[in-house]
């Protein structure tokens, strides 16, 4: 079946640096990709929705200048956490979908970010 | 925006059926109902989805109310591996092709051996 892959699965970075997380759809073209963050034992929080070739749509309260999302191709989206701080430490998950709302949404394995 | 409401937690005995409810009273006619489940430190796993008719697959059944304002995910015979957080999601594609996902808070299902 379709697979969405995230990389890296775990990353540790120093406070003040930027870190990039990649999300790839391996065997299908994803017209839309979604980014979420999740704190321990909490629900997924949708951060933004990105359509290939256009700017991402951010959810209310999500800083677009801090969480840069790029969806340059139909198989790759990236999330860059800029000037990371310890409170940005979280589990980040992406998902990918084709254009029809009746199709399955495929989730990545998630990426653990720890900012020290 | 359409919202979904789920109980925070549920318990069930192993090998018994489980009915996980979801309310989505503001659902629109084009919203699909998706269910996913998540194990700790993993990405969500697809379970089932539907629009109006009840759906069955090898994992579960989805019962959708006639007015579509609620749905129920049915696990016919729960096993310990079914312990997870279950999310009810409405998926809508707007006129301009923009996507909107509306998450429930998720139901943490505990299976009692």
Contacts between the chains, C-beta under 8 A, distances in Angstrom:
chain1	res1	chain2	res2	distance
A	4	B	43	7.7
A	6	B	43	7.6
A	31	B	97	7.7
A	32	B	99	4.7
A	34	B	99	7.4
A	34	B	101	6.3
A	43	B	85	7.6
A	43	B	87	7.4
A	43	B	103	6.4
A	43	B	104	7.8
A	43	B	105	5.1
A	43	B	106	4.8
A	44	B	38	7.7
A	44	B	44	7.2
A	44	B	87	7.0
A	44	B	103	6.0
A	44	B	106	7.7
A	46	B	101	5.9
A	46	B	103	6.5
A	49	B	98	7.1
A	49	B	99	5.3
A	49	B	100	7.4
A	49	B	101	7.3
A	51	B	97	6.8
A	51	B	98	6.9
A	51	B	99	7.5
A	57	B	98	6.5
A	91	B	41	7.1
A	93	B	43	5.2
A	93	B	44	7.4
A	95	B	43	7.7
A	95	B	44	7.6
A	97	B	91	7.9
A	97	B	99	6.8
A	99	B	93	7.0
A	99	B	97	6.8
A	100	B	93	7.3
A	101	B	30	6.7
A	101	B	31	7.3
A	101	B	32	4.7
A	101	B	91	4.6
A	101	B	92	6.1
A	101	B	93	4.5
A	101	B	99	7.7
A	102	B	32	5.4
A	102	B	49	7.4
A	102	B	51	6.6
A	104	B	34	7.8
A	104	B	46	5.3
A	104	B	49	6.8
A	105	B	34	6.5
A	105	B	36	7.8
A	105	B	46	7.3
A	105	B	89	7.7
A	105	B	91	6.9
A	105	B	101	7.7
A	106	B	46	7.2
A	107	B	36	7.2
A	107	B	43	3.9
A	107	B	44	4.6
A	107	B	45	7.3
A	107	B	46	7.8
A	108	B	43	5.1
A	109	B	42	6.5
A	109	B	43	4.9
A	110	B	41	6.9
A	110	B	42	6.5
A	110	B	43	4.8
A	112	B	41	7.5
